[in-house]
Amino acid sequence: MLLRLAALVLLCLGVAPSAPRLASRVAPPAPPAPLRVYSLRADALARAKRRLASGDSSLRPAYDRLVREAAAALVAGPFSVMDKQRTPPSGDKHDYVSMGPYWWPDSTKPGGLPYVRRDGERNPEIRRDYDASRWGALSSAVGTLALAYYFSDDEKYAERAARLLRVWFLDPGTRMNPNLRYGQRIPGIAEGRGAGIIETRSLVGLVDAIGMLERSPAWTDTAAGGMRSWMSAYLQWLRTSEIGKEERSARNNHGTWYDAQVAALALFTGDTALARATLEASKTKRIGSQVMPDGRQPFELVRTRSLAYSAMNLEGLCRLAELGRQVGVDLWSYQSPDGGSIRNALDYVAPYAAAATRWPGQEITPIEPDWAVLLLARARLTYGEPRYGALLREIPGDVVLSHRARLLYPDSDTTPE
């Protein structure tokens, strides 16, 4: 009765009674989409980000270095294959062109042609108006900016990375054609060869960088679709061209990184069947044929920079193993019938991370002091083996403390570093 009287009073005053208020039901915000990375580990990255947010000082040197490098990347480029003055044999400057790094003019021949090979000795000519240095700068800058964006949530990093990607891959006036027909040319011998495909091995990391950019407004659906189209076209060229087939048949690090590119691009473009088949075949085709039971990699040991190439091939094998995690192919624990395995290869090179332990093979140029940091940090996390961490501590100076590997592969939250 009282409610009715109150309603009549309100009507007399010209006020419509309001409907009974229901308990407000605001839907909780949707959780962010899972981070889509392929040869990195989303859980490890999330752990590092969580620890940084909690004030964990052990990761701060690596983060501070990343921010410094990202600041430099903000003003780098943009880069384009159109920046070169030389014109490829196709007549289309959108085609990528580079020169084999170990080829030099023959002083006994007119004009130095054909060039001759001096393994491990880089000809400075490779940096003169070729695309390899621009490609290296582009992939390094995008990887750094994407990682800085992931850890800081600062849109300026994503915006710059997105612009660099658009210029190199997507904008009609500056984009690279999705082929490497003129990679690692040899003056007087060949205008392009399968060995050039090793130069695009950073695509394996680039698709991870794109995954980190996906939640940014700067990375539009149009850009994402354009990149998938470009990567799909390049993957098709890798698999069907004569140059691609030549690289696929390589037995050393070139074959390893060919498989890594195919598997990464297949995952990025949604062809999980191709990725899985490539990774399954890598068990015998790459690990079984390249790693001896004692961990030696004979195709790399014959090089004049045998430690650097052993590490480079091993990094490719580890990337294959990480990609395998995406499709249920276990390469980390695979052992060939002869006893070769990634772990044995790691154990063979690991002791030489310490400067005091001399590598027995040929190494005609100094190797970077941090060459083993990423390998050991990843191995420590993968195998849970304390001695990999102990070897990391034997690397002198702040090489390890400020290395990006500490952000990519941090220890578990409950394990002190």
Secondary structure, DSSP 4 states (H G I P E B T S, - for coil): -HHHHHHHHHHHTT-PPPPPPPPP-PPPPPPPPPP--SSS-HHHHHHHHHHHHTT-GGGHHHHHHHHHHHHHHHTS----GGG-SS--TTS-TTS-EEE-TTEE--TTSGGGPSPEE-TT---GGGGSS-SHHHHHHHHHHHHHHHHHHHHH--HHHHHHHHHHHIIIII-TTTPPPS--TEEEEBTTTBS--GGGGGGGTTHHHHHHHHHHHTTSTTS-HHHHHHHHHHHHHHHHHHHHSHHHHHHHT--SHHHHHHHHHHHHHHHHTT-HHHHHHHHHHHIIIIIIHH--TTS--HHHHTSTBHHHHHHHHHHHHHHHHHHHHTTT---SS-B-TTS-BHHHHHHHHGGGGSTTSPPSS-B-SPPPTTTTHHHHHHHHHHH--HHHHHHHHTS-TTTTTT-THHHHSPPPTTS--
